[in-house]
Amino acid sequence: MANEAAHTKGANPLENRPLIVVGAGGCGLVAALAAALRGQRVLILEKAPEPGGNTALSTGLIPAAGTRFQRKAGTLDDTPELMTEDIFKKNGYQSDPDLTTLLCEGSAALVEWLVDEVGFELVCYTDFLYPGQSRFRMHGPPRGYGTALVDQLEQAVRGAEGIELRTSTPVEGLVWDGSRVTGVRTDAGEITADAVILALNGFAANSEMVEEYLGPEVAGALYFGAPGNTGEGIRWGTALGAATEHMCAYQGHGSVAVPDGPLVTWGLVTNGALIVNNRGRRFGCETRGYSEFAAEVLAQPGEEAWEIFDQQVYDASRGTRFEEVIEASKVVQASTVEKLANSLGLPADELRATMANVSEVILGKDEDCYGRTKFKDTPLEAPFYGVRVRGALFHTQGGLKVDSSARVLDPSQKPIAGLYAGGGTAVGVSGRGADGYLAGNGLLAAVGLGKTAGEAAVKDAEAIDHHGG
């Protein structure tokens, strides 16, 4: 058993709490709220100076099927079954069926719980369909992105009775008494608890783990996530004999502005943008998805690419995270293809030929050699725009295996007593590799398993008390 992960009871505990949540990202904050609303006292421990983690860096969009917010926005025919099938189609039916079904079936109740019980403001966005989503089902704050979601969560946590949030308080390991997890270890001493929820993110900021599980190419990519995602939650669990699953899974992104941001929303592609390499040539079907396209960008000369679009795409993308790219002066404008190519350092003849070929496809005179079927309705027209981009690693999707109550499991499917997990610490619903990531999978698993873990920890504690265990 690794020393960093757990040790037997012996030292005098610093204090005692019924429930400890490790990590104050979306998963941890939701888990604490779910438990507190059932009358449980909760201590949240976060190693960073502020809560948020990867949730704060995200789009802040939670997919959910069958909500009243969808119906208000005009989507009347979405169901959990459709949502489940979209996830399975994207990941090749590799994700755990029970976990995938659990998260999809509970998604509408989760979003409406955040509004009705926690006090959130959420709307259903209908600006564009993300690749792989068959319905408009992305729910997020009416203004802002992941930071706005975290702000609402933090406000709710700080206003909730029975929750204490401590930032700049790293956990060093779990306390194990030989039969169950009984608390955590900090540099100030042990804090005992009836249960612990691991709500840390994954290991994308740990280059050694990334190289081990995702390979050297991904390890060499730009990391565009929170710095605290170093994988200790997964290591603590495995030190206690926990099973892991899909450790090779991750979310990449093929469109981060060179050299280090901001993110260029994939809405540009959905609205009709093309992506070319430094030879001015397309190299894949851009609408496959932004996660898997990261590897295709990384495989190009210089590990970078250029998004090419026109005024219609530019205008259609306003009011989204594209505004950050404009404000960062990363968008180049030109009146002709030749001037755009010169400004971007691309060969004009090749870029012109690429755009002419796409025009032929749009006009129905040719088929796209990469299988892309959704472009603009009309050929790209002057003025033209371009953004230089690179591929990046956002977060990992593999982790500890959990059951439908978010309890951490050993290889025989037996729960490890007193231990729950969600967020990037638990395996998500993206299958293996990068191809299976569907937009929103990360937040769906984070907040969905967070709520599940918080409620299950209270229920299990009540059952133990009732039976005198």
C-alpha positions in Angstrom: 0.0 0.0 0.0 1.5 3.3 -1.1 2.5 5.6 1.8 1.0 8.6 0.1 -2.3 7.0 -0.2 -3.3 5.5 3.1 -2.1 4.3 6.5 -3.6 2.6 9.4 -5.3 4.3 12.3 -3.0 5.4 15.1 -2.3 9.1 15.1 -4.7 11.3 17.1 -7.2 12.8 14.7 -7.2 16.6 14.3 -11.0 16.6 14.2 -14.0 14.6 13.0 -16.5 15.2 10.3 -19.3 13.0 9.0 -18.3 13.6 5.4 -15.2 14.9 3.7 -15.1 15.9 0.1 -11.7 16.2 -1.5 -11.7 18.7 -4.3 -13.8 21.8 -4.9 -14.5 21.6 -8.6 -17.9 21.0 -10.0 -18.1 17.5 -8.7 -17.0 18.3 -5.2 -19.2 21.4 -4.8 -22.3 19.5 -6.1 -21.5 16.5 -3.8 -21.3 18.7 -0.8 -24.6 20.5 -1.6 -26.4 17.2 -2.3 -25.3 15.9 1.1 -26.0 19.1 3.0 -29.5 19.4 1.6 -30.1 16.0 3.2 -28.9 17.3 6.6 -25.3 16.1 6.5 -22.3 18.2 7.8 -19.6 18.4 5.1 -16.0 19.5 5.0 -14.6 20.3 1.6 -10.8 20.3 1.2 -9.3 22.0 -1.8 -5.5 22.3 -2.4 -5.8 25.3 -4.8 -6.3 28.8 -3.4 -9.7 29.0 -5.1 -12.4 26.5 -6.0 -13.2 25.6 -9.6 -10.6 23.3 -11.2 -11.4 22.3 -14.7 -15.0 23.3 -14.3 -14.0 26.9 -14.2 -12.1 26.4 -17.5 -14.9 24.6 -19.2 -17.8 26.0 -21.3 -20.0 25.4 -18.3 -22.5 23.4 -20.3 -24.2 20.3 -18.8 -26.0 18.0 -21.2 -29.4 16.9 -20.1 -32.4 15.3 -21.9 -36.1 16.1 -21.3 -35.8 19.3 -19.2 -38.4 22.1 -19.1 -35.6 24.4 -20.3 -35.3 22.4 -23.5 -39.1 22.6 -24.0 -39.0 26.3 -23.4 -36.3 26.6 -26.1 -38.3 24.5 -28.6 -36.7 21.1 -28.2 -39.7 18.9 -27.5 -38.5 15.4 -28.5 -35.4 14.7 -26.5 -35.2 11.7 -24.2 -32.6 10.0 -21.9 -32.7 7.1 -24.3 -31.6 9.4 -27.2 -28.9 11.0 -25.1 -27.6 7.6 -24.1 -27.5 6.4 -27.7 -25.6 9.6 -28.7 -23.0 8.9 -26.1 -22.7 5.2 -27.1 -22.4 6.0 -30.8 -19.6 8.5 -30.1 -17.6 6.1 -27.9 -18.3 2.9 -29.9 -20.4 1.5 -27.0 -17.3 1.3 -24.8 -18.5 3.1 -21.8 -20.1 1.2 -18.9 -23.8 0.7 -19.8 -25.1 1.1 -16.3 -23.1 4.2 -15.5 -24.0 5.8 -18.9 -27.7 5.1 -18.4 -27.6 6.3 -14.9 -26.2 9.7 -15.8 -28.5 10.2 -18.8 -31.6 9.1 -17.0 -30.8 11.5 -14.1 -29.7 14.4 -16.2 -33.0 16.3 -16.4 -33.6 15.9 -12.7 -30.0 17.0 -12.0 -30.3 20.3 -14.0 -33.7 21.1 -12.6 -32.4 20.3 -9.0 -29.6 22.8 -9.6 -32.2 25.4 -10.4 -35.0 24.5 -8.0 -33.1 23.4 -4.9 -29.7 25.0 -5.2 -30.8 28.3 -6.8 -29.0 28.3 -10.1 -29.7 30.2 -13.3 -29.5 27.9 -16.3 -30.8 28.0 -19.8 -30.7 25.5 -22.7 -28.5 26.7 -25.6 -29.6 26.4 -29.2 -26.9 28.3 -31.0 -25.4 25.1 -32.6 -25.3 21.4 -32.3 -22.0 20.0 -31.0 -20.6 17.1 -33.1 -22.4 13.9 -32.0 -25.3 15.5 -30.3 -28.6 14.8 -32.0 -30.6 17.4 -30.0 -30.0 20.8 -28.3 -29.4 19.7 -24.8 -26.5 21.8 -23.5 -27.5 23.7 -20.3 -25.4 26.5 -18.8 -25.5 29.9 -17.2 -27.2 32.6 -19.2 -24.1 34.7 -19.0 -20.5 33.5 -18.8 -19.0 30.0 -19.0 -17.4 27.6 -16.5 -16.5 30.5 -14.2 -20.1 31.5 -14.0 -21.1 27.9 -13.1 -18.4 27.8 -10.4 -19.5 31.2 -9.0 -23.0 29.9 -8.6 -21.8 26.7 -6.9 -19.5 28.5 -4.6 -22.2 31.0 -3.6 -24.5 28.1 -2.8 -21.9 26.3 -0.8 -20.9 29.3 1.2 -24.5 30.0 1.9 -25.5 26.4 2.9 -25.8 25.3 6.4 -23.4 22.6 7.4 -20.8 23.0 4.7 -17.3 24.2 5.4 -14.9 24.9 2.5 -11.2 25.1 3.1 -9.0 26.2 0.2 -5.2 25.9 0.1 -5.5 22.7 2.1 -4.0 19.8 0.2 -4.9 16.2 1.3 -1.9 13.9 1.5 -3.7 10.6 1.6 -6.5 8.5 2.9 -6.8 6.9 6.4 -7.5 3.2 6.3 -8.3 1.2 9.4 -8.0 -2.2 7.7 -11.7 -2.5 6.7 -12.8 1.0 5.5 -11.7 4.5 4.8 -12.0 6.5 8.0 -10.7 9.9 6.9 -7.9 11.8 5.3 -4.4 12.9 6.1 -3.3 16.6 5.8 0.0 18.3 6.8 -1.8 19.4 10.0 -2.8 15.8 10.9 -5.6 13.4 10.4 -9.3 14.4 9.9 -11.6 11.4 10.6 -14.9 10.9 8.8 -17.6 8.4 8.2 -17.0 8.7 4.5 -14.8 10.3 1.9 -15.7 11.5 -1.6 -12.8 11.8 -4.0 -13.9 14.7 -6.3 -10.5 15.6 -7.6 -9.9 15.8 -11.4 -7.8 13.4 -13.4 -4.1 13.3 -14.2 -3.6 15.5 -17.2 -1.2 17.8 -15.4 1.0 14.8 -14.4 3.3 14.3 -17.3 4.6 11.0 -16.1 1.1 9.5 -15.8 0.1 11.1 -19.1 3.0 9.5 -20.9 2.3 6.1 -19.2 -1.4 6.0 -20.0 -1.8 8.3 -23.0 1.5 8.0 -24.8 4.4 10.4 -25.6 2.6 12.3 -28.3 -0.1 13.4 -26.0 2.4 14.0 -23.2 4.2 16.5 -25.5 1.0 18.4 -26.4 0.0 21.7 -24.8 -1.9 21.1 -21.6 -4.9 23.4 -21.3 -6.4 22.4 -18.0 -6.2 23.3 -14.3 -2.7 22.8 -12.8 -4.0 20.7 -9.9 -5.0 17.7 -12.0 -2.1 15.5 -10.9 -3.9 12.2 -10.4 -3.4 11.6 -6.7 -7.1 10.6 -6.1 -6.6 7.8 -8.6 -3.4 6.7 -7.0 -4.9 6.7 -3.5 -7.8 4.5 -4.7 -5.5 2.0 -6.5 -3.3 1.8 -3.4 -6.4 0.5 -1.6 -7.0 -2.1 -4.3 -9.5 -0.1 -6.4 -10.1 -1.1 -10.0 -9.5 1.4 -12.8 -11.0 1.6 -16.3 -10.2 3.3 -19.6 -7.1 5.0 -18.3 -6.2 5.8 -21.9 -9.3 8.0 -22.3 -9.0 11.8 -22.6 -10.5 14.9 -24.0 -8.3 16.7 -26.4 -9.1 19.8 -28.5 -7.9 20.6 -32.0 -8.3 24.3 -31.8 -6.4 26.4 -29.2 -5.0 29.7 -30.5 -1.2 29.6 -30.8 0.8 29.7 -28.6 -1.3 29.1 -25.5 -4.9 30.2 -26.0 -7.6 31.2 -25.8 -9.7 28.3 -26.9 -11.2 28.7 -30.3 -14.7 27.4 -30.0 -15.6 24.5 -32.3 -18.7 26.5 -33.2 -16.6 28.0 -35.9 -16.3 24.6 -37.5 -19.9 23.8 -37.0 -20.8 27.1 -38.6 -18.6 26.3 -41.6 -14.9 26.9 -41.0 -12.2 24.8 -42.6 -9.0 23.7 -41.0 -5.8 23.5 -43.0 -2.1 22.7 -42.3 0.9 24.8 -43.2 0.7 23.7 -46.8 -2.8 25.2 -47.1 -4.5 21.8 -47.3 -7.2 20.2 -45.3 -6.2 16.9 -43.6 -9.4 15.4 -42.1 -13.1 15.7 -41.5 -13.3 18.6 -39.1 -16.8 17.8 -38.0 -15.8 14.4 -36.5 -15.3 16.2 -33.2 -12.9 18.5 -31.5 -11.4 15.9 -29.1 -10.2 13.4 -31.7 -9.2 16.2 -34.1 -6.5 17.2 -31.6 -4.4 14.2 -32.6 -4.8 15.1 -36.3 -3.6 18.6 -35.7 -0.6 17.3 -33.6 0.3 15.0 -36.5 0.7 18.0 -38.9 4.0 19.7 -39.7 4.8 21.9 -36.7 1.9 20.4 -34.8 -0.3 23.3 -35.7 -3.1 24.3 -38.2 -5.2 27.3 -39.4 -8.9 27.8 -39.2 -10.2 29.5 -42.3 -13.7 31.1 -42.5 -15.6 34.0 -43.9 -17.8 36.9 -42.7 -20.9 34.7 -42.4 -19.1 32.2 -40.1 -17.6 35.1 -38.2 -21.0 36.8 -37.6 -22.7 33.5 -36.7 -20.0 32.8 -34.1 -20.3 36.1 -32.2 -21.7 36.0 -28.7 -19.8 32.8 -27.9 -16.3 32.1 -26.6 -15.1 33.3 -30.0 -15.3 36.8 -28.4 -12.2 35.9 -26.3 -10.3 35.0 -29.5 -11.3 38.4 -31.1 -10.3 40.3 -27.9 -7.0 38.5 -27.9 -6.3 39.8 -31.4 -5.8 36.3 -32.7 -8.1 36.7 -35.7 -6.6 37.8 -39.1 -8.8 39.4 -41.7 -8.1 39.9 -45.4 -10.0 41.0 -48.5 -8.7 38.2 -50.7 -7.5 34.6 -50.4 -4.0 35.7 -51.5 -3.8 38.4 -48.9 -5.1 36.0 -46.2 -2.5 33.4 -47.2 0.3 36.0 -47.1 -0.8 37.2 -43.7 -0.9 33.6 -42.3 2.3 32.5 -44.0 0.5 29.9 -46.1 1.0 29.1 -49.8 -1.7 31.0 -51.7 -2.1 28.6 -54.6 -2.7 25.7 -52.3 -5.1 27.6 -50.0 -7.0 28.8 -53.1 -7.2 25.3 -54.4 -8.5 24.0 -51.1 -11.2 26.6 -50.9 -12.2 26.0 -54.5 -12.6 22.3 -53.9 -14.8 22.9 -50.8 -16.9 25.3 -53.0 -17.4 22.5 -55.5 -18.6 20.2 -52.6 -20.9 22.8 -51.2 -22.5 23.3 -54.7 -23.0 19.6 -55.1 -20.4 19.2 -57.9 -18.1 16.9 -55.9 -17.9 14.8 -52.8 -15.6 15.6 -49.9 -12.6 13.3 -49.9 -12.7 13.3 -46.1 -16.4 12.5 -45.7 -17.4 15.8 -44.4 -21.1 16.4 -45.2 -21.9 19.6 -43.3 -20.3 22.9 -44.5 -21.8 26.3 -45.0 -24.8 26.5 -47.3 -22.9 28.7 -49.7 -19.2 28.9 -50.7 -16.9 31.0 -48.6 -16.9 34.6 -49.7 -14.7 37.6 -49.1 -13.7 39.0 -46.6 -11.9 36.0 -45.2 -10.5 35.3 -41.8 -8.0 32.9 -40.2 -6.8 31.8 -36.8 -3.6 29.9 -36.1 -4.3 27.0 -33.8 -2.7 24.0 -32.1 -3.9 20.7 -30.6 -4.1 20.4 -26.8 -4.9 18.0 -23.9 -7.8 19.2 -21.7 -8.5 16.5 -19.2 -8.4 12.7 -18.7 -11.5 10.5 -18.8 -10.3 7.3 -17.2 -10.2 6.6 -13.5 -11.5 4.6 -10.6 -14.4 2.3 -11.4 -17.6 3.1 -9.4 -21.0 1.7 -9.1 -24.4 3.3 -9.5 -24.0 4.9 -6.1 -20.6 6.3 -6.9 -18.9 3.9 -4.5 -15.4 2.9 -5.5 -15.1 -0.7 -6.5 -12.3 -3.3 -6.4 -11.7 -5.7 -9.3 -14.3 -8.1 -8.0 -16.9 -5.3 -8.1 -17.0 -5.1 -4.3 -17.3 -1.5 -2.9 -14.4 -0.2 -0.8 -16.1 0.8 2.3 -16.3 4.5 3.1 -15.0 5.6 -0.3 -16.8 7.4 -3.2 -15.5 9.1 -6.3 -16.6 11.3 -9.2 -15.2 14.0 -11.4 -11.9 13.1 -13.1 -11.1 10.6 -10.3 -13.8 8.2 -11.5 -14.0 6.8 -15.0 -16.2 8.8 -17.3 -18.4 7.8 -20.2 -16.1 8.5 -23.1 -14.8 5.0 -23.7 -11.1 4.7 -24.7 -8.8 7.2 -26.3 -10.0 10.6 -27.5 -12.5 9.7 -30.2 -15.2 8.8 -27.7 -15.5 12.2 -26.0 -18.9 13.8 -26.7 -19.2 17.5 -25.8 -20.4 17.8 -22.2 -19.3 14.3 -21.1 -16.9 15.7 -18.5 -19.3 18.0 -16.7 -22.1 15.4 -17.0 -20.0 12.8 -15.1 -18.6 15.4 -12.7 -21.9 16.9 -11.5 -23.9 13.8 -12.0 -21.6 11.6 -10.0 -21.1 14.4 -7.5 -24.8 14.5 -6.7 -25.0 10.7 -6.7 -22.0 10.4 -4.3 -23.3 13.1 -1.9 -26.7 11.5 -1.6 -25.4 8.0 -1.4 -22.9 8.8 1.3 -25.7 10.2 3.5 -28.0 7.2 2.7 -25.3 4.7 3.5 -24.4 6.5 6.7 -28.1 6.4 7.8 -28.2 2.7 7.1 -25.1 2.1 9.2 -26.5 4.1 12.1 -29.9 2.3 11.8 -28.2 -1.1 12.0 -25.8 0.0 14.6 -22.8 -0.7 12.3 
